[in-house]
Amino acid sequence: MKNNGLLAGVLFFAQATLFPILNSGLPLTQFSWRLAALVAMALALSFTQSAFSPRAMLIAAAVLGLLGCIGQWQLLPLVITQLGFSLLLNFQQLNVRVQLSGWFIQVIFLQLLLTIAVVQVLPAAFLTGLLLDIALLTLPALLTLWADRLPGWSDVVLLVAMAGGGFLLQRLTLVTAAALLILTALLNPRIAKKASSHPALYAALATVQGLLMTLTRLHG
């Protein structure tokens, strides 16, 4: 995915960081230097997916990740996982869809890492809700990316099931459930033939969905 440039890097960064930070409700006044280091690590990892030097970005991410773990070393395994994923994704010959799928898996761990760094203590109910939210942000975009490789219209059935399940579990409102279905339809490769050649669009899909979920919760 090295031909997508600055905009792609920004979209990948937004996908990884906006939802966990906004969802936590952390005031800017409580934004510690350790959290800033981890956010900067996410930025460096995001730009390994775009046109910037992956080696330089990976070294920067390693340094920033270690800084972010000072005083909270329980985060170190998640940081090491991030670096390992980046090595795998950037130094193997992978096609665009496979590499983007790997990035989405990496985003799951990044969002968990940032949430733990912000909240520090995760009650079981909060963790369950968080995992459901991350699944609702990640799986629909992945299904849409591979839609034209799936049998029949099974992707549509699965997306409707996810939207309905998210609504019944009170993780989605009618607005965000409808938005999920509309956004995924717009990027479905069966309809938008060239969408899969622009991987940053799928990061944008997950980012917009995350922002909508956060806004609807803030406003009830």
Salt bridges, closest charged atoms under 4 A:
ASP133 OD2 - ARG171 NH2 2.94
ASP133 OD1 - ARG217 NH2 2.78
ASP148 OD1 - ARG97 NH1 2.69
ASP155 OD1 - ARG190 NH1 2.68
